[in-house]
């Protein structure tokens, strides 16, 4: 199928949910997530056409986007003019004790604003993950709630209206039903373009590895590691595909930030996000290593954690990413030249931790992304904001029973091996054959999925054997498809 035929099919099948990724890529607004840029590009193309949209969008962002260093200027303008509009990420918290909402402008760094009740009621995601959008702020000192001493409980600013820059449509049916109109190879190309990459620059194996990065976004409580050279797009995917992620790029991480803040009685990132990413894992430092590693291992095994008075369960998945050096092997493919163990912080260089990882993605097999015209998408894919909601919604669905019915595990499987292979293969089934529960699939598709899941888990077992050969003998997991 030619490029034109593929992209035409995408536009016909997905309609308004199809986006020209090539046009979105040309708009360099690095301060905004990719799903926000795509939303704005689509909106301005519809309104002004392809000839004028870029200039109009540039004027719009210049007018309403403000950097954090402009915080005091914005507050001063509010006092002088009484109202302003600003592009920002808005997050709303419910203060049940005081019976009110606390609103935060995350990008500008202004916290504890007031917000109209109807805005919260209309856009419930503000209470869950927060939303990017155009917010109208008004200076309203006369309506500030006060305590019994007369001191203000919130800032004298009210968010009175909000225009979200995210898709409000979250039904997965279109995504599932669309699969029947595409071959597996076409569907792979569609997903790669949806991720913002040019499918023509990757082999089929590399496309499968790229799509495997979506595994944590589409499945509860899955733990994966990826090692590879810099500039292969590891961080880009998690930062730009979904608003339900939190990325720690090195630095200090405390149990209070990750699990639960006892002093503030507030939930940590694991409790509120779909995925927590530990980027540049070699540079991550735990402020309380003994407590952190113990809680991480418990959480990775069971999904539960305890800290102080808080006992909780979360469905958050964990991603550990490390940069490694590679070189060309005898077959011409790139291979790692660093031992994975020494890429990890010292506190987690142990078999008990690594065995809780479901799979290792061989990111060293992916090429570096050097030129936008070469590696980035030039055609149509699914709108990222809708795609993010699809991935989020699919977390509530379980395809494991299909794998159990169709595949037989062969080899010396431990409980963790079996759990890992079932989890990864069922997630890949969600991504590659989302209509499987009602339309079925063929053996070729299942073999591709099982091969990949087994590969990722075998890499964990190979690593464990290096760490503790007496406890973890060499073995190769296999399967049979009935």
C-alpha positions in Angstrom: 0.0 0.0 0.0 1.3 3.5 -0.9 1.7 6.3 1.6 -1.2 8.1 0.0 -3.5 5.1 0.3 -2.6 4.4 3.9 -3.2 8.0 5.0 -6.4 8.3 3.0 -7.7 5.2 4.8 -6.7 6.7 8.1 -8.7 9.9 7.3 -11.7 7.9 6.1 -11.9 5.5 9.0 -11.0 8.0 11.8 -12.6 11.1 10.4 -12.1 14.1 12.7 -9.9 12.0 14.9 -7.3 11.8 12.2 -4.5 14.4 12.4 -1.8 15.5 10.0 1.2 14.7 12.1 3.5 16.3 9.6 1.9 19.7 10.1 1.9 19.3 13.8 5.6 18.4 13.8 6.5 21.7 12.0 5.1 23.8 14.8 7.9 24.1 17.3 6.3 24.8 20.7 8.5 22.8 23.0 7.0 24.3 26.1 3.7 22.6 25.3 3.1 18.8 25.2 2.7 17.3 21.7 -1.0 16.4 22.3 -1.7 20.1 23.1 0.1 21.3 19.9 -1.8 18.8 17.8 -5.1 19.9 19.2 -4.3 23.5 18.5 -3.0 22.8 15.0 -6.2 20.9 14.1 -8.4 23.7 15.6 -6.6 26.4 13.7 -6.5 24.5 10.4 -10.3 24.1 10.7 -10.7 27.8 11.4 -8.2 29.4 9.1 -7.1 26.8 6.6 -3.6 25.3 5.9 -2.3 28.6 4.4 -3.0 30.9 7.4 -3.2 28.5 10.4 0.6 28.6 11.3 0.7 32.4 11.6 -2.6 32.6 13.5 -1.5 29.9 15.9 1.9 31.6 16.5 0.0 34.9 17.3 -2.3 33.0 19.6 0.5 31.3 21.6 2.5 34.5 21.8 -0.5 36.3 23.2 -1.6 33.9 25.8 1.4 31.7 26.8 3.5 33.0 29.7 6.6 31.6 31.3 7.0 31.0 35.0 9.4 33.9 35.3 6.6 36.2 34.3 4.5 35.2 37.4 4.7 38.5 39.2 4.0 40.5 36.0 0.8 38.4 35.5 -0.3 39.0 39.1 0.4 42.7 38.7 -1.7 42.8 35.4 -4.5 41.1 37.3 -4.6 43.8 39.9 -4.4 46.6 37.3 -6.8 45.3 34.7 -9.0 42.9 36.7 -8.9 40.0 34.3 -6.5 38.1 31.9 -6.5 35.0 29.8 -3.6 32.6 30.0 -2.5 29.2 28.5 -1.6 26.9 31.3 -2.0 23.5 32.9 -4.7 23.7 35.4 -5.1 21.2 38.3 -7.9 21.4 40.9 -7.8 19.9 44.4 -10.8 19.3 46.6 -10.3 20.5 50.2 -12.9 18.4 51.9 -12.1 19.9 55.3 -12.9 23.4 54.2 -15.5 22.4 51.6 -13.8 24.2 48.7 -11.6 23.8 45.7 -7.9 24.8 45.4 -6.9 25.6 41.9 -3.3 25.6 40.7 -1.6 27.0 37.5 1.1 24.3 37.2 3.2 26.0 34.5 3.1 29.5 36.0 3.6 28.2 39.5 0.6 30.0 41.1 -1.3 27.9 43.6 -4.5 28.1 45.7 -6.7 30.1 43.4 -10.5 30.0 43.5 -12.6 28.4 40.6 -16.2 28.6 39.6 -18.1 25.4 40.5 -19.6 25.1 37.0 -16.1 25.0 35.5 -15.2 22.0 37.8 -18.5 20.3 37.0 -18.0 20.7 33.3 -14.4 19.5 33.1 -13.9 16.7 35.7 -10.4 15.8 34.4 -9.3 19.0 36.2 -9.8 17.1 39.4 -7.9 14.0 38.2 -4.9 14.7 36.1 -5.3 18.4 35.3 -5.8 19.8 31.9 -4.0 22.2 29.5 -6.2 25.0 28.2 -7.0 28.7 28.0 -8.0 29.9 31.4 -9.7 33.2 32.2 -8.7 34.7 35.5 -10.4 37.5 37.4 -9.1 39.5 40.4 -11.8 39.0 43.0 -10.6 40.0 46.5 -14.2 40.5 47.7 -15.1 36.8 47.4 -12.0 35.3 49.1 -13.0 32.8 51.8 -11.5 33.6 55.2 -10.9 31.8 58.5 -12.2 32.9 61.9 -9.4 35.4 62.2 -10.2 37.0 58.9 -7.2 35.7 57.1 -7.7 34.7 53.5 -7.7 30.9 52.8 -7.1 31.3 49.1 -5.6 33.9 46.7 -8.0 36.6 45.5 -8.1 35.2 42.0 -10.9 33.2 40.4 -10.7 31.0 37.4 -14.1 31.9 35.8 -13.9 30.0 32.4 -11.8 27.4 30.8 -11.3 26.1 27.2 -9.5 22.7 27.3 -6.9 21.8 24.7 -7.6 18.1 25.0 -10.1 15.8 23.4 -13.3 15.2 25.4 -14.2 12.0 23.4 -13.0 8.9 25.3 -14.9 6.0 23.7 -12.6 3.2 22.6 -15.1 1.7 20.1 -13.9 3.6 17.1 -10.3 2.5 17.8 -11.3 -1.1 18.2 -13.6 -1.3 15.2 -11.1 0.5 13.0 -8.7 -2.4 13.4 -10.8 -4.6 11.1 -10.1 -2.2 8.2 -6.3 -2.5 8.4 -3.8 -5.4 8.0 -1.4 -6.0 10.8 1.4 -4.2 8.9 -0.9 -1.2 8.2 -2.0 -1.1 11.8 1.7 -1.0 12.9 2.3 1.9 10.5 -0.7 3.7 11.8 0.4 3.4 15.4 4.0 4.5 14.6 2.7 7.6 12.8 0.3 8.2 15.7 3.4 8.3 18.0 4.8 11.0 15.7 7.4 8.9 13.9 7.9 8.0 10.2 7.1 4.3 9.8 9.2 4.1 6.6 12.4 4.6 8.6 11.9 1.5 10.8 11.9 -2.2 10.2 9.0 -4.3 11.4 11.0 -5.4 14.4 11.8 -1.8 15.3 8.1 -0.8 14.9 7.2 -3.5 17.4 9.8 -2.2 19.8 8.5 1.3 19.4 4.9 0.2 20.1 6.2 -1.8 23.1 6.9 1.5 24.8 3.2 2.0 25.1 2.8 -1.2 27.2 2.9 0.7 30.6 0.3 3.2 29.3 -2.2 0.5 28.4 -1.8 -1.9 31.3 -2.0 -1.7 35.1 0.9 -2.6 37.3 3.4 -3.5 34.7 7.1 -2.9 35.3 9.5 -2.5 32.3 13.1 -1.4 31.7 14.5 0.0 28.5 18.2 0.5 27.7 19.5 2.2 24.7 21.6 5.1 23.4 20.5 8.7 23.7 18.2 10.3 21.1 16.1 7.3 20.3 12.9 8.9 21.5 12.5 7.1 24.9 11.5 10.1 26.9 9.6 11.8 24.1 7.0 9.1 24.0 6.0 9.3 27.6 6.2 13.1 27.8 4.1 13.8 24.7 1.7 10.9 24.2 -0.2 11.0 27.5 -1.1 13.4 30.3 -1.3 10.5 32.7 2.5 10.2 33.2 5.1 11.6 35.6 8.7 11.6 34.5 11.6 11.8 37.0 14.7 12.7 34.9 17.4 11.9 37.4 17.8 13.8 40.7 16.6 13.0 44.2 13.3 11.2 44.8 11.8 10.8 48.2 9.2 8.3 49.5 7.0 11.4 50.2 7.0 12.4 46.6 6.6 8.9 45.2 4.2 7.2 47.7 2.7 9.4 50.4 3.6 12.7 52.2 2.8 12.1 55.8 3.2 15.8 56.9 0.8 17.1 54.2 -1.4 14.0 54.1 -1.1 14.0 50.3 -0.8 11.2 47.8 2.4 10.6 45.9 2.8 10.3 42.2 2.3 6.5 42.1 -1.2 7.0 43.5 -2.4 9.5 40.9 -0.6 8.6 37.6 -0.9 5.8 35.1 2.8 5.6 34.6 5.8 6.8 36.6 9.0 7.0 34.5 12.5 7.0 36.0 14.5 8.5 33.2 18.3 8.5 33.2 18.1 5.9 35.9 21.8 6.1 36.6 21.4 9.6 37.9 18.4 8.9 40.2 19.1 9.1 43.9 16.8 8.0 46.6 16.7 10.3 49.7 16.0 7.4 52.0 17.3 4.3 50.1 16.3 1.6 52.6 12.7 2.8 52.8 12.4 3.6 49.1 13.7 0.3 47.8 11.7 -1.8 50.2 8.5 0.0 49.3 9.3 -0.2 45.6 9.9 -3.9 45.7 6.7 -4.4 47.7 4.7 -2.3 45.3 6.2 -3.9 42.1 5.1 -7.3 43.4 1.6 -6.5 44.7 0.5 -3.1 43.7 0.1 -2.2 47.4 2.2 0.2 49.5 2.2 1.5 53.1 3.7 4.7 54.5 2.9 6.1 57.9 -0.9 5.8 58.4 -1.5 5.3 54.7 -2.3 1.9 53.2 -3.1 2.0 49.5 -3.3 0.2 46.3 -2.4 1.7 42.9 -2.5 0.6 39.3 0.4 2.8 38.3 3.0 1.1 36.0 6.7 1.8 36.4 9.3 2.4 33.7 13.1 2.5 34.3 15.1 3.9 31.4 18.9 4.0 31.1 21.3 5.3 28.5 24.0 2.9 27.4 26.8 2.8 24.9 26.4 0.6 21.8 28.5 -0.6 19.0 28.0 -2.6 15.8 28.1 -6.4 16.2 29.3 -9.0 13.7 25.9 -9.0 12.0 25.9 -5.3 11.6 23.3 -4.6 14.3 24.0 -2.5 17.3 24.6 -4.3 20.6 25.1 -2.9 24.1 28.7 -2.7 25.4 27.7 -1.9 29.0 26.5 -4.2 31.7 23.0 -3.2 32.6 23.6 -3.7 36.3 26.0 -0.8 36.5 23.6 1.6 34.7 21.3 1.2 37.7 21.8 3.1 41.0 23.6 1.0 43.6 20.5 0.6 45.7 18.6 -1.4 43.2 21.4 -3.6 41.8 20.0 -6.8 43.2 18.2 -9.8 41.8 15.2 -9.4 44.0 14.5 -6.0 42.4 15.3 -7.0 38.8 13.1 -10.2 39.1 10.1 -7.9 39.7 10.6 -6.3 36.3 8.3 -7.9 33.7 10.5 -7.3 30.7 13.5 -5.5 29.3 12.9 -3.7 26.0 16.1 -3.7 23.8 16.2 0.0 22.9 19.7 -0.4 21.5 18.1 -1.9 18.4 16.4 1.4 17.6 18.1 4.1 15.5 18.8 7.6 16.8 16.4 10.4 15.7 18.6 13.0 14.0 16.6 14.7 11.4 12.9 15.7 11.7 12.3 15.3 8.0 13.7 11.8 8.0 12.5 10.2 11.2 9.3 12.2 12.2 5.9 11.5 10.7 4.9 13.2 7.5 1.3 12.0 7.3 -1.8 11.1 9.2 -2.3 9.3 12.5 -4.8 9.2 15.3 -5.1 12.5 17.3 -2.8 12.1 20.2 -5.3 13.4 22.8 -7.9 10.9 21.7 -5.2 8.1 21.5 -4.1 9.0 25.1 -7.7 8.5 26.3 -7.9 5.2 24.4 -4.8 3.9 26.1 -6.0 5.1 29.5 -9.4 3.4 29.0 -7.9 0.1 27.8 -6.2 -0.2 31.2 -9.6 -1.2 32.6 -9.9 -4.1 30.1 -8.3 -7.5 30.6 -7.2 -9.7 27.6 -5.3 -12.2 29.7 -8.0 -14.8 29.4 -7.4 -14.9 25.6 -3.7 -15.6 26.1 -4.5 -18.3 28.6 -6.9 -20.0 26.2 -4.7 -19.8 23.1 -1.2 -20.3 24.3 0.6 -23.0 26.3 3.7 -22.1 28.3 6.7 -24.4 27.8 9.8 -24.4 30.0 10.9 -23.8 33.5 8.5 -21.0 34.3 8.4 -19.4 37.7 5.3 -17.6 38.9 6.9 -14.3 38.1 7.9 -15.6 34.6 4.3 -16.7 33.9 2.8 -13.5 35.3 5.2 -11.3 33.2 4.6 -13.1 29.9 0.9 -13.2 30.3 0.8 -9.5 31.2 3.0 -8.3 28.4 1.4 -10.5 25.7 -2.1 -9.5 26.7 -1.1 -5.8 26.5 0.4 -6.3 23.1 -2.8 -8.0 22.0 -4.7 -4.8 23.2 -2.5 -2.7 21.1 -2.1 -4.8 18.0 -5.5 -6.5 17.9 -7.8 -4.4 20.1 -10.9 -6.0 18.5 -9.7 -9.6 19.5 -12.5 -10.3 22.0 -15.2 -10.0 19.3 -13.4 -10.4 16.0 -10.7 -12.9 16.8 -7.2 -13.0 15.4 -5.0 -15.4 13.4 -2.0 -17.5 14.6 0.5 -15.3 12.9 -0.5 -12.3 14.9 -0.5 -14.3 18.2 3.0 -15.7 17.3 4.3 -12.2 16.8 2.9 -11.1 20.2 4.1 -14.1 22.1 7.6 -14.0 20.6 8.0 -10.4 21.7 6.7 -11.1 25.3 8.9 -14.1 25.7 11.9 -12.1 24.3 11.4 -9.3 26.9 11.2 -11.7 29.8 14.1 -13.9 28.6 16.2 -10.8 28.8 15.3 -10.4 32.5 16.2 -14.1 33.1 19.5 -13.7 31.3 20.4 -10.7 33.5 19.4 -12.6 36.7 21.7 -15.4 35.7 24.6 -13.0 35.4 23.9 -11.6 38.8 23.3 -14.9 40.6 24.1 -17.9 38.4 23.6 -20.3 41.3 20.1 -19.1 42.1 19.0 -18.4 38.5 20.3 -21.1 36.1 20.3 -20.5 32.3 16.9 -21.1 30.8 14.8 -20.2 27.7 11.1 -19.7 28.0 9.0 -21.0 25.2 5.3 -21.4 24.2 3.0 -23.3 22.0 0.0 -22.0 20.1 -2.9 -24.4 19.8 
